[in-house]
Each structure stands twice: as C-alpha cells, then as structure tokens.
Amino acid sequence: MKHLLMTLLLATFVTGCGTSTFVKSPAERPQSSLLMADAQYWKWWVNRPTDNAEVEFLARSLSAEARGEVTRYKKTGNANYRASVVGAGYVIARTAAAYKTTVQNLVQGGVKSQPNFLSAWYLQNRAGNAENYSQFFLPTSQIENWDDLVAISREALAGKDPSGIDPNHYYDDSLQYNPPRWAVGDGVVKQPLGHFIFVYTPKDL
C-alpha cells in the first residue's frame, strides 16, 4: 500500500510539472542532438569576451529576421515582443556555438550541413525577401532600433533564453496550424513568444 501511494504521488508530480520543466540547458542535456554544444565549449562561449563584429552581424540578422518586433514592443509595452527577438538571437548563437563557428559564417552558409540556415540570408532577393536581405548591408544609422538590436544581440550571445526551453529552432506563428516537419514528433517542446514559436527538438535536420 505504501509503495502504491508513493507511485501515485510521483505520477501526480510528473503530470503537474509540464514538459518544459524538464528541458535542460545545452550544458546539462545528454548529447542527443546534432546541434548540441558540449558543456565546456558552451560555458566558454557565453563567458568569452564579446566580439563587436559578431554582435553587429547578429544585430543585422535579427533586424532581417524579426523586423518590426522591437517597434511593436515599444508601441505596446508588451515585453514578449522584445523577448522573441532575444529568443531568435539565442537560437542563432546557440547553433553557431554548437558548430563551433561564428554567427556570420553560419548565417552566410559556411556550415556544410546548414547551408540555408537563415531564410533572410539565403533567399536574398527572392520571395519578397529583398527588404529583409537589405538589413545585412544598410548603414547602421538606417536600421530601425539599431541600439536596441545591439543590446539584444549581446544578451543572446551571453546565453539568455527567454523561452525557457533551450530552443534550437523557431518559426513564425502564421504557421501554427501548419508547422514545419521538424516541429512535430516525439520529444518536441514548443513555446510561443511574440510572433515566433520556439521549438526544441532532440533531432536536428
């Protein structure tokens, strides 16, 4: 009877916690994901001296990927919009760390297994992406909310994860009813934030 009671209490605890409660940081998780940075390297990554060129390129990437989100935050006061930009930066930085490369090399297709990592870059002037792509080359004085994007990039490069699930992907919430194939399956955890849905999947594609 005592054993049965303990079993029921444990089952209640597990059911009540929710999936994301058990999602660990890259340094803590088993090395089950292709994009998993080892603990030593991840610790070095988030504590290393900040490289201004990398901060700037990530800020440009976020201007391209999340245009309008910082402005929405400033107009509405809804902190989730800003957090979503930090989250996007975290995914980009996390992926670069996992491949032990720079953000710029990753985004520009320098990682052989991830040649099309960031749609704002690889689509270039196709599919109505020209304005997004232009953010990589505009003078910083012409990029909206530049100082905010730089601050956000520094947070992301330091390992800040506002989603709380250690995401390795994200997608626009316009696809919430038709998510990408990698956003469905066993072990997938999702967290909406702003106009993005952040995803942790144990198997990267």
C-alpha positions, 0 to 999 in steps of 0.5 A, spaced: 500 500 500 505 504 501 509 503 495 502 504 491 501 511 494 508 513 493 507 511 485 501 515 485 504 521 488 510 521 483 505 520 477 501 526 480 508 530 480 510 528 473 503 530 470 503 537 474 510 539 472 509 540 464 514 538 459 518 544 459 520 543 466 524 538 464 528 541 458 535 542 460 540 547 458 545 545 452 550 544 458 546 539 462 542 535 456 545 528 454 548 529 447 542 527 443 542 532 438 546 534 432 546 541 434 548 540 441 554 544 444 558 540 449 558 543 456 565 546 456 565 549 449 558 552 451 560 555 458 566 558 454 562 561 449 557 565 453 563 567 458 568 569 452 569 576 451 564 579 446 566 580 439 563 587 436 563 584 429 559 578 431 554 582 435 553 587 429 552 581 424 547 578 429 544 585 430 543 585 422 540 578 422 535 579 427 533 586 424 532 581 417 529 576 421 524 579 426 523 586 423 518 590 426 518 586 433 522 591 437 517 597 434 511 593 436 514 592 443 515 599 444 508 601 441 505 596 446 509 595 452 508 588 451 515 585 453 514 578 449 515 582 443 522 584 445 523 577 448 522 573 441 527 577 438 532 575 444 529 568 443 531 568 435 538 571 437 539 565 442 537 560 437 542 563 432 548 563 437 546 557 440 547 553 433 553 557 431 556 555 438 554 548 437 558 548 430 563 551 433 563 557 428 561 564 428 554 567 427 556 570 420 559 564 417 553 560 419 548 565 417 552 566 410 552 558 409 559 556 411 556 550 415 556 544 410 550 541 413 546 548 414 547 551 408 540 555 408 540 556 415 537 563 415 531 564 410 533 572 410 540 570 408 539 565 403 533 567 399 536 574 398 532 577 393 527 572 392 520 571 395 519 578 397 525 577 401 529 583 398 527 588 404 529 583 409 536 581 405 537 589 405 538 589 413 545 585 412 548 591 408 544 598 410 548 603 414 547 602 421 544 609 422 538 606 417 536 600 421 530 601 425 532 600 433 539 599 431 541 600 439 536 596 441 538 590 436 545 591 439 543 590 446 539 584 444 544 581 440 549 581 446 544 578 451 543 572 446 550 571 445 551 571 453 546 565 453 539 568 455 533 564 453 527 567 454 523 561 452 525 557 457 526 551 453 533 551 450 530 552 443 534 550 437 529 552 432 523 557 431 518 559 426 513 564 425 506 563 428 502 564 421 504 557 421 501 554 427 496 550 424 501 548 419 508 547 422 514 545 419 516 537 419 521 538 424 516 541 429 512 535 430 514 528 433 516 525 439 520 529 444 518 536 441 517 542 446 514 548 443 513 555 446 510 561 443 513 568 444 511 574 440 510 572 433 515 566 433 514 559 436 520 556 439 521 549 438 526 544 441 527 538 438 532 532 440 533 531 432 536 536 428 535 536 420 
